[in-house]
Amino acid sequence: MPVVFRALIIYASAHGKSTFRVSTSTRRRINNNAPTISIARHSAAARAGGGRVLGGRFGTIVSMDAATATDVVEVLVKAAIEDPNRLGDCPFSQRVLLTLEEKGIPYDAKLVDLNNKPAWFLEANPEGKVPVIKDDGKWVADSDVITALLEEKYPEPTLVTSPDNASIGSKIFPSFVKFLKSKDPSDGSEQALLSELKALDEHLQKNGPYVDGDRVSAVDLSLAPKLYHLEVALQHYKGWTVPSDFVALQAYTKALFNRESFLKTKSSADDVIRGWAKHVT
């Protein structure tokens, strides 16, 4: 069990409390080895463990019947560049967090400063990349591997995408990165991105509102953070936006960006802009 959560349970039990309030400062004092997004901040996680979540001005109250130690998935994700105590701008980290949220799996997310990687993180993943989760005492890296593992271990609710649709939109992110970095307006990178976005828009027109039909699936949770980065970074660095006549795509991104899971796990637009700065200067 994460140190911050265990310590609060001990405190609450000692004081005869069935609920406890978690403030940001308390979380940092209890677990100063790694900034933590406590389970107390995640209502889906608490509900999955049978807990109750109540809003609070200085924190979140989680009932004592929330998840037990064996229920909590430990996940390492990127911290913000300017504030290592705030969630950072990694779309692959968000993909894993979205999967945990949509499945209602309790988790403890530790923020990793990738510009100053701590020893404990490099022990978990010598490659120094996020996201990473702990599974049966072993650290597992790569968002593709992690999300497949979570689907296998927690099959309900299912996020499986039908094989015919599993690769829809897979070329959008590399096309976006190439266009963002491009200094040559005639190199075809903009048209390549438009072609990929148009293909997704046409698929959604015929099969939407989501890639696999009426329900959100794994492919949507992979695309959502990437489309968010695309929208924010291209608007800021190139003054470019997705064409308004891609109506189905516009509706799709709006639906994804307004899901509770997305709002809870997204980084700020400013952090996305900072994250891409080194790639465009």
Steps between C-alpha positions, in 0.01 A plus 500: 500500500630850424660665800271801489185289498619258769601782730163670467315177572706450817429858604129473430468167680680633806261790519188296445430656163320333212611769257808714462589815310808505281658835422784550256736611775416194710571265212839663442599487869408134535668378185786732410694234311277548197214744443178303501161541343325320783219257445302754699494727196340243275129447547483210256770323695325555830166384363661189358625415847156552649586841635320833503645825373395841626623831369703722727656842463843392619501142382287196436332283759513126439315251715694237693339220299695604190740264330734274693871458436460222247256709296728796435709516183822697534573703186790731417417794273663821380509806724455850360818669379466809720341331801594138582203482736253544212396247235702544182430496129575141391218365276612142566480550875152646458396202291579268791327729750194515274489121488517478879230763537263351242533157659460641851829345613641663816849632440779699655679720244851615585630800309846468348717800415649383171752785501638379832425129511523364854688179574186318612343563158804378304493185710138449393576569133867532401392643162371804687166516322142528619240367547589204720277293725573241765341161435547214746811665636656563159518826306343503154566775244346612166141620475407231244620225731350660810152555356491144363601371842231704673239368258605144573503543878189719521275391212191689622399742375656397174698749295590254226488650151387274216797385286368682192514834683804455723738688270265787409678832543836338575689727259357825631753556778818452292344715227427772756856489636650526152280797411567673832877473452489594132659827389416440132140582398543301179625173651153340499482448877186711539322312223606167647347596835181624333469169315525305825248723675262478205519120508407503869218746437358280223521193721317679780229619260424139411571325829497758781462668733810312618748301291341169593141621496287605795750429777843629592776247444877475528564669167309811613703518821818484294384767255351747749828624658670515160218705350515731801872558447438553129231758568695695761847489344402576140277788605779652707801443276346519154163670547353185346169332586317191387271596210146577612354289220631187674173503691508143631857541620415826674211332682724206589773709658244707688341185642836354602637821650187543713501152649558502875800270461665739255438812705654332804814378322588769247792735539453874460527658157798701625680181598432350157644812335810486721541132432519551122716813511830315464372327184411817313782738592 
